[in-house]
Amino acid sequence: MVTKSNVGMDVDLGGIAMRNPVNTASGTFGNGRQFEGFYDVGSTLGAITCKGVAAEPWKGNPVPRIAELGGSAILNSVGLQNPGVKEFVRQYGTYLQGLRDKGCAVICQVAGHSVEEYVRAMDLFEELAPFASGFEINISCPNIAAGGAAMGATPQSAAGVMRAVRGHTKRPVVVKMAPRDVAEIGRALESEGADALALINTIPGMSIDVRTRRSKVCRPTAGVSGPAIHAIAVRMVWECAQAVGIPICGIGGISTVDDAAEMILAGATAVSVGTANLYDPTVAARIVRGLEQWASEQGVSHVRELIGAFEC
Ligand SMILES: Cc1cc2nc3c(=O)[nH]c(=O)nc-3n(C[C@H](O)[C@H](O)[C@H](O)COP(=O)(O)O)c2cc1C
C-alpha cells in the first residue's frame, strides 16, 4: 500500500500559490472541464493554464491543424483559435471559479497580435475574470506589424509586451517563452517585471506527405511538441534558470514522473504537462502522485529543496 508521505509539495510560481508543482500547458487541456470525466481536476492539480484568449475572437487556421509524427511528437498549427475574453468568461468563468474554490490555481493565458491587443485583452480579463490567480502572456503570437514574426522574437520586442501589460494588472504575470535565446530574453522579461517564466512553447518544424507533396498540416511550418522535444526543453529550462532569479515553469515533452522531476532538477519551480494529456488524459494526475513519491525517496522534507539540485 502506498502511504502518503510527509514531504511538502506546495510551490510559489511568482506569486501564484500552487498546492503541488503540476500545471497543464496551454492549449492541451481544454480549459480543464473537458478532463473532468477522468479525474477531479480542482482537487488534484496545482494549477491549470487556460487556452490563449485575445480581446476579440480569432478564427484560427484551416484544417488540417494537427498531424501525428513518428518518434513521439505531433505537429500543430491551430492558429490560436479562441472566442475572445467575454465569451471565454461566459463559458468557463463559473467552472474556473470552482477550481479556485477547490485549491487549484487558474492561470489565464493572454494573446495578442500587437502590444495594444495584449493590453486590451488584459484590461478585459482584469474587469471580467476575478477567478484568475494570475496571467500568462503568450509572446509566441504573430506580430502583424512585423509581418508575422513572433511578438517575443527579440529581447526588445518581448520586453515591450511585458512593459505594456505590467501597468494593467497587479496579479502575477508569467511569460510563456518561445524556444529561442531563452537566457537573454528571460533576463529582458525579468527586468520589465515578469513574475515568472514558462518555457518552452512548440519548436518550429515541418513534415511533408511525400505522396501528395503537401504539408501534413495547413501551413508549410508548424509547432512540434511531445516527448521527442523533452531533452531540448530541459536544456533550455536549465540555461534560463542560470540567467534569471524569477521562478520557471518547465514545459516540453513531459509524459512521465521522471520527465517532471528532471525539469525540477534543471531549475523549474513548477512543470506543465502538454501533449501527453491528448493521448493519456490521466497522466497529469499520475505525475502529481509520482512526484511526491520521488521527493520522498530523495530524502527531502520539501520539494523546493530539489529545484535546481542538478549536479553535473
Ligand atoms: C494542440 C496544441 C495547442 C496549443 N495551444 C497553445 C496556446 O494556445 N498557447 C500556448 O502558449 N501554447 C500552446 N501550445 C503549446 C503548449 O502549451 C506547450 O508549450 C508545447 O506543446 C510543449 O509542451 P509539450 O511537448 O508537453 O506539449 C499548444 C500545443 C498544442 C499541441
The ligand as an ORCA input file, in Angstrom:
! r2SCAN-3c Opt
* xyz 0 1
  C      -2.811     21.466    -29.886
  C      -1.918     22.433    -29.170
  C      -2.379     23.718    -28.865
  C      -1.554     24.636    -28.198
  N      -2.033     25.877    -27.876
  C      -1.233     26.753    -27.200
  C      -1.709     28.036    -26.812
  O      -2.870     28.411    -27.030
  N      -0.835     28.874    -26.184
  C       0.465     28.483    -25.885
  O       1.221     29.270    -25.289
  N       0.918     27.264    -26.197
  C       0.106     26.398    -26.855
  N       0.582     25.152    -27.159
  C       1.957     24.770    -26.732
  C       1.945     24.008    -25.403
  O       1.364     24.773    -24.359
  C       3.366     23.585    -24.991
  O       4.140     24.734    -24.748
  C       4.069     22.745    -26.053
  O       3.170     21.857    -26.673
  C       5.264     21.971    -25.494
  O       4.871     21.083    -24.461
  P       4.505     19.516    -24.753
  O       5.649     18.948    -25.556
  O       4.381     18.891    -23.407
  O       3.230     19.520    -25.495
  C      -0.230     24.237    -27.825
  C       0.221     22.930    -28.122
  C      -0.599     22.041    -28.784
  C      -0.078     20.647    -29.065
*
